[in-house]
Amino acid sequence: MELCRTVYRLTTLFPEDERFGLVSQMRRASISVPSNVAEGQGRLARREFLHFLAFARGSLKELETQLLIARDLGYATAGRVDPCLALAEQVGRMLSALIRSIRKKVGS
């Protein structure tokens, strides 16, 4: 959820004409990560949890791409984007570890 808060703070500085474009996409992707983890955790089967963790990882990759695009377009400096990318990388490692752990329990 920290990543989501960081993305929201970052995107407040983007141009107004991006409010319905990149800002909206980045915010939705950032919200999707913890939301899919939570929804998957609430499911009854571990396989379903894995399915939602895969969605979370996909949303995280989408967000990382959007952060790079925002930096390349000059909507945010590398000094503001790079810490967000580092946080996204940390979240990715946590997701991967959780996926590995659940796969061991499922046997796949």
N, C-alpha and C positions, 0 to 999 in steps of 0.2 A: 504494500500500500504506500510505502515511502516513495517508490518509483512513480506511482500515480500522482502523488502530491507534487513531486518535483517537476513532472511534465506539465501539470496545471500551472505551476508558477512560471515555468519557462515560457509557455505559450501565451501568457498574458502580455508578453512583450512583442509578439508577432504583429505584422501589419493587420489593420482592421479588415482589409479585403480577403484575408486568409481565414477569417473566423469560421466560414462554412466549408473551407477546403482543408488545408493541412492541419490547422488547429483542431478541427472536429475529428479528423482521422486519428491524430496522435492521442487525443484525449480518449477516444473510444478504444483504441488499442491498449492504452495504459490501464484503463478500467477493466478491460477484458482479462488481463493476466490474473489479478487476484480473484476476480469474479469466477473464472473457470476453475481455479484451485478450490475455492469455497464450494462451488456447486458439485464438483467431483467428489470432494470429501464428504459431502452430504449424501452421496449415493450409497446404495447398499452393497454393491459389488466392487471389488478391487479393480476388475477389468474396466468398469465404467469410470472409476477414478483415473485410471491410466489414459482413457480416452479424453477426458477433460484436461488432464495435464498436457497432453499433446496439443490441444487447442490453445492452452496458455502459452506454451512454448512458441507456437506459430504466431500468436499475437505479439509476443516479445520480439521476435525476429522482424515482424512488420514495423514495430515501434523503432527498433534500432535503425532500420532503413530510413524511416521518416526523419529521425534525428539527423542522420547524415545529409539528407536532402535539405533540411532546414538550415544546416550549417553551410552547405554548398551554395544555397540561395542567398545567404547573408542575413537570414532572419534571426540568427543567434550566433554569437561568437564561439569559437572553439573552446574558449575558457568557460562558457556556460554549457555547451553541449557535451564536452568530454567527461565531466563528472557524471552527467546523466547516463552516458554510454557505459561508464565504469559501473554504475549502479545496476544498469540493465545486465551487464556481464555477470555481476554477482548474483542477481536473481536467476539468470540462466544456469549458473552452476548449482544453485539450490534446487531448481526444478529438475535438473539432470540427476542429482543425487537422490531426490525423492522418487523419481521414475525408476532408477536402478533398484532402490530399496523395495518398491512395490512389486517390480517384476520378479525379484527373488522370491517374494512371498506367493506370487501367482504361479511361478514356475514357467514363465515364458521368456 
